[in-house]
Amino acid sequence: MAHYAIGDVQGCRAALENLLDTIAFDPAQDRLYFAGDLVARGPDSLGTLRLIHALGAAADTVLGNHDLHLIAAHHGLATLKAKDGTLPILDASDRTALMTWLQARPLLIELPDVAAQPHVLCHAGWLPGWTPAQARDHAQEVEVALRGADALSYLANMYGNEPAIWRDDLAGVTRLRAITNVFTRMRLLHADGALDFLHKDSPNTAPSGLKPWYAADLRALGNTRIIFGHWAAILGITHQPQCIALDTGCVWGNHLTAYRLEDGRRFHSRPGLR
């Protein structure tokens, strides 16, 4: 039995199928954990969603920003862009089953204890200063809202860049928005800890005063390691011992990456497959 974390698929079903062949994935024994953004921008978001959903207990995923946007559109609270290739999902005969499953996914997964140290999975990152227990609790706040009677209120109010700075006394929809932005949109931080939502390219070209969240003080993590996606511009390299970046830009013509928890080995799909 092996456990794999997999980076952003973004509708690249052919690359995912090739990667599963590469790792000789056996759904009867192995387990897959996806870093979110299953859909958008690739050629087959519907097929990707169907493939992962059909794996049942053999696969799980955290929610990414594109996944949340699709959920909002499913409920009529957002508009999908034709270029993202997700419109066929809303016309699919199995739309309700797929979207019910997706909406029940978490923001944070504490991965099985099969490595030398604990690993957690989220889409974009982890706010420096949050302990593992705090991050788990904050993620669950959003998960409860997304699965509860007030889900539509949450989805209608999740968009926006404010508040950019986390405070423990945030409440209501602004608190949920701040948590959502950390887990699904965060890349760079200002010196005061505020999230920056403008720069999406390589951190090497970031304006002065900004630094990647993973380059901040992560001592609150203890010995926990974070696995994340979201940022193809860093091409899977963070140079930080506590962070493992898995978005290797498959949708942009590179490859899809799987990280085996048991030994830290990385596996890749054939480049250019989408």
C-alpha beads as a LAMMPS data file, in Angstrom:
LAMMPS data file: protein, C-alpha beads

274 atoms
273 bonds

1 atom types
1 bond types

-500.0 500.0 xlo xhi
-500.0 500.0 ylo yhi
-500.0 500.0 zlo zhi

Masses

1 110.0

Atoms # bond

1 1 1 0.000 0.000 0.000
2 1 1 1.307 3.447 -0.940
3 1 1 0.051 6.991 -0.300
4 1 1 0.542 9.735 -2.895
5 1 1 -0.060 13.478 -2.837
6 1 1 -0.717 14.857 -6.335
7 1 1 -0.426 18.436 -7.562
8 1 1 -2.940 20.591 -9.431
9 1 1 -4.571 18.546 -12.204
10 1 1 -6.628 21.442 -13.627
11 1 1 -8.604 19.327 -16.030
12 1 1 -5.593 17.508 -17.521
13 1 1 -7.115 14.055 -17.493
14 1 1 -4.622 12.532 -19.952
15 1 1 -1.711 13.579 -17.742
16 1 1 -3.450 12.162 -14.664
17 1 1 -4.099 8.830 -16.352
18 1 1 -0.454 8.682 -17.460
19 1 1 0.748 9.491 -13.932
20 1 1 -1.449 6.773 -12.426
21 1 1 0.045 4.305 -14.901
22 1 1 3.537 5.492 -13.969
23 1 1 3.007 4.807 -10.274
24 1 1 1.122 1.566 -11.033
25 1 1 -1.761 2.866 -8.951
26 1 1 -3.957 0.147 -7.452
27 1 1 -7.241 1.576 -6.098
28 1 1 -7.741 -1.534 -4.003
29 1 1 -4.612 -0.754 -1.988
30 1 1 -3.143 2.693 -2.733
31 1 1 -4.482 6.095 -1.733
32 1 1 -4.381 9.434 -3.590
33 1 1 -4.620 12.905 -2.055
34 1 1 -5.014 15.813 -4.475
35 1 1 -3.818 19.353 -3.744
36 1 1 -6.933 20.974 -5.165
37 1 1 -7.813 22.719 -8.421
38 1 1 -8.998 19.513 -10.034
39 1 1 -10.681 21.624 -12.693
40 1 1 -10.203 24.647 -14.974
41 1 1 -7.937 25.597 -17.877
42 1 1 -7.178 22.045 -18.986
43 1 1 -9.041 20.253 -21.802
44 1 1 -11.167 17.814 -19.769
45 1 1 -12.319 19.086 -16.405
46 1 1 -15.487 16.987 -16.537
47 1 1 -13.549 13.810 -17.287
48 1 1 -11.041 14.595 -14.547
49 1 1 -13.780 15.130 -11.979
50 1 1 -15.508 11.915 -13.022
51 1 1 -12.287 9.905 -12.839
52 1 1 -11.390 11.067 -9.322
53 1 1 -14.963 10.821 -8.042
54 1 1 -15.192 7.234 -9.339
55 1 1 -12.186 6.226 -7.234
56 1 1 -14.329 6.472 -4.118
57 1 1 -12.434 5.936 -0.884
58 1 1 -9.161 5.533 -2.781
59 1 1 -8.953 9.287 -3.447
60 1 1 -9.619 12.555 -1.685
61 1 1 -8.842 16.187 -2.413
62 1 1 -8.644 19.534 -0.705
63 1 1 -10.515 22.398 -2.329
64 1 1 -8.694 24.931 -4.467
65 1 1 -9.846 28.336 -5.650
66 1 1 -11.031 26.975 -9.006
67 1 1 -12.987 24.203 -7.276
68 1 1 -14.731 26.703 -5.018
69 1 1 -15.561 28.914 -7.995
70 1 1 -17.121 25.940 -9.766
71 1 1 -19.208 25.155 -6.676
72 1 1 -20.423 28.759 -6.546
73 1 1 -21.334 28.622 -10.245
74 1 1 -23.206 25.355 -9.683
75 1 1 -25.422 27.251 -7.237
76 1 1 -25.880 30.199 -9.598
77 1 1 -23.654 32.503 -7.552
78 1 1 -20.802 32.908 -10.050
79 1 1 -20.210 32.838 -13.796
80 1 1 -17.816 30.380 -15.423
81 1 1 -15.428 31.563 -18.119
82 1 1 -15.520 29.644 -21.376
83 1 1 -11.691 29.596 -21.484
84 1 1 -11.600 27.606 -18.236
85 1 1 -13.355 24.662 -19.873
86 1 1 -15.608 23.950 -16.908
87 1 1 -18.967 24.748 -18.536
88 1 1 -19.540 21.093 -19.611
89 1 1 -19.741 20.129 -15.933
90 1 1 -22.891 22.212 -15.502
91 1 1 -24.482 20.439 -18.474
92 1 1 -23.499 16.930 -17.377
93 1 1 -26.122 14.329 -16.474
94 1 1 -24.163 13.496 -13.312
95 1 1 -23.665 17.140 -12.347
96 1 1 -25.508 16.837 -9.022
97 1 1 -23.534 13.809 -7.861
98 1 1 -20.201 15.352 -8.844
99 1 1 -20.909 18.726 -7.278
100 1 1 -22.355 17.259 -4.074
101 1 1 -19.166 15.245 -3.681
102 1 1 -16.933 18.233 -4.453
103 1 1 -18.722 20.547 -2.032
104 1 1 -18.129 18.033 0.762
105 1 1 -14.335 18.080 0.313
106 1 1 -12.113 19.669 3.012
107 1 1 -9.720 22.620 2.926
108 1 1 -7.080 20.726 4.902
109 1 1 -6.177 17.040 5.094
110 1 1 -3.976 15.613 7.814
111 1 1 -2.290 12.846 5.863
112 1 1 -1.834 9.293 7.155
113 1 1 1.051 8.687 9.532
114 1 1 3.259 6.740 7.122
115 1 1 6.295 9.057 7.008
116 1 1 8.927 10.012 9.564
117 1 1 7.043 13.215 10.425
118 1 1 3.443 14.480 10.132
119 1 1 2.299 15.831 6.762
120 1 1 -0.710 18.035 5.985
121 1 1 -2.159 18.935 2.607
122 1 1 -3.778 22.209 1.551
123 1 1 -4.127 24.026 -1.748
124 1 1 -2.307 27.356 -1.472
125 1 1 -0.529 27.441 1.853
126 1 1 -0.531 27.967 5.577
127 1 1 -0.483 31.249 7.428
128 1 1 2.798 31.648 9.351
129 1 1 2.049 31.668 13.063
130 1 1 -0.784 29.152 12.869
131 1 1 -0.133 25.936 14.740
132 1 1 -1.374 22.663 13.214
133 1 1 -4.270 22.644 15.682
134 1 1 -5.237 26.236 14.814
135 1 1 -5.076 25.575 11.077
136 1 1 -7.223 22.479 11.459
137 1 1 -9.810 24.407 13.465
138 1 1 -9.896 27.298 10.993
139 1 1 -10.267 24.943 8.029
140 1 1 -13.140 23.203 9.767
141 1 1 -14.940 26.529 10.227
142 1 1 -15.155 26.903 6.459
143 1 1 -15.951 23.230 5.923
144 1 1 -18.896 23.445 8.312
145 1 1 -20.181 26.552 6.512
146 1 1 -19.786 24.955 3.085
147 1 1 -21.684 21.827 4.103
148 1 1 -24.375 23.461 6.233
149 1 1 -27.658 25.256 5.809
150 1 1 -25.890 28.591 5.248
151 1 1 -23.653 27.314 2.434
152 1 1 -25.124 29.716 -0.112
153 1 1 -24.415 32.675 2.152
154 1 1 -20.821 31.562 2.524
155 1 1 -20.363 31.060 -1.225
156 1 1 -21.948 34.422 -2.050
157 1 1 -19.591 36.231 0.329
158 1 1 -16.317 34.318 -0.142
159 1 1 -15.038 36.577 -2.942
160 1 1 -12.827 39.537 -2.126
161 1 1 -9.361 40.502 -0.895
162 1 1 -10.349 41.912 2.479
163 1 1 -9.458 41.458 5.218
164 1 1 -5.904 40.947 3.985
165 1 1 -4.481 40.598 7.499
166 1 1 -5.617 37.792 9.767
167 1 1 -6.919 38.631 13.234
168 1 1 -8.211 36.133 15.752
169 1 1 -11.219 38.350 16.470
170 1 1 -12.540 38.299 12.907
171 1 1 -16.112 37.060 12.759
172 1 1 -18.846 36.046 10.363
173 1 1 -18.397 36.055 6.611
174 1 1 -15.249 38.207 6.781
175 1 1 -13.584 35.588 8.986
176 1 1 -14.576 32.787 6.628
177 1 1 -13.331 34.793 3.625
178 1 1 -9.968 35.399 5.297
179 1 1 -9.548 31.689 6.066
180 1 1 -10.568 30.752 2.524
181 1 1 -8.045 33.167 1.027
182 1 1 -5.227 31.718 3.121
183 1 1 -5.926 28.134 2.167
184 1 1 -6.859 28.656 -1.494
185 1 1 -5.321 31.919 -2.826
186 1 1 -2.263 32.900 -0.778
187 1 1 1.150 33.300 -2.391
188 1 1 3.065 36.320 -1.118
189 1 1 2.978 38.296 2.118
190 1 1 3.778 41.907 2.935
191 1 1 6.069 42.701 5.863
192 1 1 3.027 43.242 8.119
193 1 1 1.641 39.809 7.235
194 1 1 -0.984 41.047 4.772
195 1 1 -1.705 38.769 1.835
196 1 1 -0.804 40.104 -1.610
197 1 1 -3.157 39.075 -4.412
198 1 1 -1.523 40.875 -7.343
199 1 1 1.778 39.093 -8.010
200 1 1 1.259 35.579 -9.401
201 1 1 4.555 34.979 -11.163
202 1 1 7.837 33.673 -9.774
203 1 1 8.720 34.871 -6.261
204 1 1 12.081 35.861 -7.738
205 1 1 10.341 38.684 -9.609
206 1 1 8.172 39.841 -6.711
207 1 1 8.177 43.553 -5.843
208 1 1 10.342 44.664 -2.968
209 1 1 8.794 44.043 0.437
210 1 1 6.990 40.863 -0.560
211 1 1 8.075 37.328 0.250
212 1 1 6.554 33.895 -0.219
213 1 1 4.491 32.673 2.717
214 1 1 6.734 29.606 2.993
215 1 1 9.810 31.806 3.492
216 1 1 8.312 33.320 6.656
217 1 1 8.797 32.038 10.207
218 1 1 7.131 28.622 10.339
219 1 1 8.261 27.552 13.797
220 1 1 4.635 27.264 14.907
221 1 1 4.401 24.211 12.648
222 1 1 6.667 22.173 14.901
223 1 1 7.832 19.165 12.865
224 1 1 4.768 19.121 10.581
225 1 1 5.411 19.400 6.830
226 1 1 3.026 21.182 4.468
227 1 1 2.269 19.855 0.997
228 1 1 0.635 22.405 -1.293
229 1 1 -0.053 23.327 -4.924
230 1 1 -1.511 26.499 -6.480
231 1 1 1.728 28.165 -7.606
232 1 1 3.135 26.699 -10.806
233 1 1 5.618 29.566 -11.119
234 1 1 7.786 28.042 -8.379
235 1 1 7.864 24.750 -10.318
236 1 1 7.770 22.518 -7.280
237 1 1 10.853 23.959 -5.571
238 1 1 10.667 25.937 -2.344
239 1 1 14.063 25.262 -0.738
240 1 1 12.234 25.002 2.579
241 1 1 12.506 21.784 4.602
242 1 1 8.951 22.106 5.947
243 1 1 7.211 22.690 2.622
244 1 1 6.665 20.521 -0.442
245 1 1 5.280 22.301 -3.529
246 1 1 3.513 20.058 -6.041
247 1 1 2.065 22.343 -8.730
248 1 1 4.553 21.658 -11.510
249 1 1 2.552 23.399 -14.227
250 1 1 0.981 20.450 -16.017
251 1 1 -1.697 22.667 -17.540
252 1 1 1.057 24.902 -19.003
253 1 1 2.785 22.019 -20.799
254 1 1 5.023 20.669 -18.049
255 1 1 4.164 17.556 -16.055
256 1 1 1.885 16.402 -13.257
257 1 1 3.662 15.358 -10.069
258 1 1 2.951 12.755 -7.396
259 1 1 4.830 12.638 -4.076
260 1 1 4.967 9.292 -2.264
261 1 1 4.661 9.860 1.454
262 1 1 6.423 6.678 2.489
263 1 1 9.810 7.629 1.036
264 1 1 9.512 11.158 -0.392
265 1 1 10.026 9.993 -3.964
266 1 1 8.503 12.084 -6.758
267 1 1 6.893 10.699 -9.906
268 1 1 5.915 12.637 -13.035
269 1 1 3.584 12.289 -15.968
270 1 1 5.004 12.570 -19.457
271 1 1 5.593 16.278 -20.245
272 1 1 3.174 17.886 -22.635
273 1 1 0.194 15.692 -21.831
274 1 1 -2.977 17.582 -20.959

Bonds

1 1 1 2
2 1 2 3
3 1 3 4
4 1 4 5
5 1 5 6
6 1 6 7
7 1 7 8
8 1 8 9
9 1 9 10
10 1 10 11
11 1 11 12
12 1 12 13
13 1 13 14
14 1 14 15
15 1 15 16
16 1 16 17
17 1 17 18
18 1 18 19
19 1 19 20
20 1 20 21
21 1 21 22
22 1 22 23
23 1 23 24
24 1 24 25
25 1 25 26
26 1 26 27
27 1 27 28
28 1 28 29
29 1 29 30
30 1 30 31
31 1 31 32
32 1 32 33
33 1 33 34
34 1 34 35
35 1 35 36
36 1 36 37
37 1 37 38
38 1 38 39
39 1 39 40
40 1 40 41
41 1 41 42
42 1 42 43
43 1 43 44
44 1 44 45
45 1 45 46
46 1 46 47
47 1 47 48
48 1 48 49
49 1 49 50
50 1 50 51
51 1 51 52
52 1 52 53
53 1 53 54
54 1 54 55
55 1 55 56
56 1 56 57
57 1 57 58
58 1 58 59
59 1 59 60
60 1 60 61
61 1 61 62
62 1 62 63
63 1 63 64
64 1 64 65
65 1 65 66
66 1 66 67
67 1 67 68
68 1 68 69
69 1 69 70
70 1 70 71
71 1 71 72
72 1 72 73
73 1 73 74
74 1 74 75
75 1 75 76
76 1 76 77
77 1 77 78
78 1 78 79
79 1 79 80
80 1 80 81
81 1 81 82
82 1 82 83
83 1 83 84
84 1 84 85
85 1 85 86
86 1 86 87
87 1 87 88
88 1 88 89
89 1 89 90
90 1 90 91
91 1 91 92
92 1 92 93
93 1 93 94
94 1 94 95
95 1 95 96
96 1 96 97
97 1 97 98
98 1 98 99
99 1 99 100
100 1 100 101
101 1 101 102
102 1 102 103
103 1 103 104
104 1 104 105
105 1 105 106
106 1 106 107
107 1 107 108
108 1 108 109
109 1 109 110
110 1 110 111
111 1 111 112
112 1 112 113
113 1 113 114
114 1 114 115
115 1 115 116
116 1 116 117
117 1 117 118
118 1 118 119
119 1 119 120
120 1 120 121
121 1 121 122
122 1 122 123
123 1 123 124
124 1 124 125
125 1 125 126
126 1 126 127
127 1 127 128
128 1 128 129
129 1 129 130
130 1 130 131
131 1 131 132
132 1 132 133
133 1 133 134
134 1 134 135
135 1 135 136
136 1 136 137
137 1 137 138
138 1 138 139
139 1 139 140
140 1 140 141
141 1 141 142
142 1 142 143
143 1 143 144
144 1 144 145
145 1 145 146
146 1 146 147
147 1 147 148
148 1 148 149
149 1 149 150
150 1 150 151
151 1 151 152
152 1 152 153
153 1 153 154
154 1 154 155
155 1 155 156
156 1 156 157
157 1 157 158
158 1 158 159
159 1 159 160
160 1 160 161
161 1 161 162
162 1 162 163
163 1 163 164
164 1 164 165
165 1 165 166
166 1 166 167
167 1 167 168
168 1 168 169
169 1 169 170
170 1 170 171
171 1 171 172
172 1 172 173
173 1 173 174
174 1 174 175
175 1 175 176
176 1 176 177
177 1 177 178
178 1 178 179
179 1 179 180
180 1 180 181
181 1 181 182
182 1 182 183
183 1 183 184
184 1 184 185
185 1 185 186
186 1 186 187
187 1 187 188
188 1 188 189
189 1 189 190
190 1 190 191
191 1 191 192
192 1 192 193
193 1 193 194
194 1 194 195
195 1 195 196
196 1 196 197
197 1 197 198
198 1 198 199
199 1 199 200
200 1 200 201
201 1 201 202
202 1 202 203
203 1 203 204
204 1 204 205
205 1 205 206
206 1 206 207
207 1 207 208
208 1 208 209
209 1 209 210
210 1 210 211
211 1 211 212
212 1 212 213
213 1 213 214
214 1 214 215
215 1 215 216
216 1 216 217
217 1 217 218
218 1 218 219
219 1 219 220
220 1 220 221
221 1 221 222
222 1 222 223
223 1 223 224
224 1 224 225
225 1 225 226
226 1 226 227
227 1 227 228
228 1 228 229
229 1 229 230
230 1 230 231
231 1 231 232
232 1 232 233
233 1 233 234
234 1 234 235
235 1 235 236
236 1 236 237
237 1 237 238
238 1 238 239
239 1 239 240
240 1 240 241
241 1 241 242
242 1 242 243
243 1 243 244
244 1 244 245
245 1 245 246
246 1 246 247
247 1 247 248
248 1 248 249
249 1 249 250
250 1 250 251
251 1 251 252
252 1 252 253
253 1 253 254
254 1 254 255
255 1 255 256
256 1 256 257
257 1 257 258
258 1 258 259
259 1 259 260
260 1 260 261
261 1 261 262
262 1 262 263
263 1 263 264
264 1 264 265
265 1 265 266
266 1 266 267
267 1 267 268
268 1 268 269
269 1 269 270
270 1 270 271
271 1 271 272
272 1 272 273
273 1 273 274
